[in-house]
């Protein structure tokens, strides 16, 4: 494994330079791929009044006598007298003669699992503010990100799943020139190069099939498999590969596969219209319906705490109709959405702010069930307890928006019963969890049910009761509409030992006589729609003995 890494580093310069991306101040300027290599650029020094070549050598050269070599480079510098230099003249000085010092990159932000290693050393956890030297390899895991600040002020943001090697970080001439070379081995980087637009700041970013020489611009570079993708956001980019060069102005992009010429630049897709995306989530997972856009083949979405996107918390690519993320803590976030065209080029950014308020999670409602018909005036309410909840807040209302709740109670456990009778009609209820820290979570799903009072007691005072030795007949007034009578004949006063039971829709009830003795007759109204019974009206009755035994006694005498 160690030998493989050494071979990779040995052959990397030739392999990485197979494709070239040059960031140019003038979009019309052609790219000469034959002059592009892995060497550091020259230092361009503008002569000031009083400067001499000898003095420049004493201040900035590793060997002051090297001024003689510079004077001989007549093609570029044309110096006739080393003691007399024309102010404003630009001297082209090879970096090989300059004093040099190692530079460092600063890990300005790190989110998630970010690690680094020096050379072939062991991987270590990276931390914000850490200084990284040349030869350091930095890696972001999935759903992790990092931001590097380079010595020239450039800002490089690594997306999740990226690896970059800090190949060379060098300062020349006491810091008047900075030369930085990075190798993006996988993933994607968004670069804001030399934002101060200072001279002699050179940044080159190489991939296994590309090289980007930066002169102050904003662009994205991504590498996957054998393809390098470049999208110019500001400035102009010259792209050369396989002997062919193209200029890519701002708002356009290109890609090149290993060994192939770059594609003609195409316009990047515009920023999507995200005005209709949801701005608040009270349930997980998060789901963003994607807008319709001509040319969009897929989408990439990133989530960060703020618009700087120094910390990318989540990233996902999808070709589905919606972009979904499984989980996020409560808080405010920003979604950065880009449409991808058929070549995989990422379009302009669309930013959408949203809030997550999902914890503690609300409980599931058990009873009354959805669309249930409740007949008890004070029915029991029950829900499934949530582990993170210490208490619950319950509301019952006539209105679905709970603008004027009938009950608003904080309770412990998973059950509650109204202290007074509910009004008849359609009602709504909902429950929210409250954490041990007294933080109330979102309301759960709204339950809807209806309450209709159970049938009242039957009026036995208006009943005609007839009892004889062989039958018991009860004549009641006709029941109310939708009701029926239910009668029970029992041997006990609690109606536990029911001997006979029957229903009547017209009030005519009849039982066969159970024989001589005391019994209990119970009658109640029943709602025919759901068989809900009302309270039973109870009456004790006596069934007389049969007179047949007199005949049995007199029969022998008669004979």
VENRA-V565759 format. One record per helix or strand. SS is the DSSP state (H for helix, E for strand). FROM is the first residue (numbers start at 1). TO is the last residue. If there is no record, write none. Layout:
BEGIN
ss=SS from=FROM to=TO
ss=SS from=FROM to=TO
END
This chain:
BEGIN
ss=H from=2 to=16
ss=E from=19 to=24
ss=H from=33 to=35
ss=E from=43 to=46
ss=H from=53 to=60
ss=E from=61 to=61
ss=H from=64 to=72
ss=E from=90 to=93
ss=H from=95 to=97
ss=E from=98 to=98
ss=E from=100 to=102
ss=E from=105 to=111
ss=E from=114 to=118
ss=E from=124 to=125
ss=E from=131 to=132
ss=E from=136 to=140
ss=E from=145 to=149
ss=E from=155 to=158
ss=E from=162 to=172
ss=H from=173 to=175
ss=E from=177 to=192
ss=E from=201 to=207
ss=E from=210 to=214
ss=E from=218 to=224
ss=E from=227 to=234
ss=E from=236 to=241
ss=E from=244 to=249
ss=E from=252 to=257
ss=E from=266 to=267
ss=E from=280 to=281
ss=E from=286 to=289
ss=E from=298 to=304
ss=E from=312 to=318
ss=E from=322 to=325
ss=E from=331 to=340
ss=E from=346 to=346
ss=E from=350 to=356
ss=E from=364 to=367
ss=E from=372 to=374
ss=E from=380 to=384
ss=E from=391 to=397
ss=E from=405 to=411
ss=E from=415 to=417
ss=E from=425 to=434
ss=E from=440 to=443
ss=E from=447 to=451
ss=H from=460 to=462
ss=E from=464 to=467
ss=E from=471 to=475
ss=E from=483 to=490
ss=E from=498 to=504
ss=E from=508 to=512
ss=E from=517 to=527
ss=E from=532 to=533
ss=E from=537 to=543
ss=H from=548 to=558
END
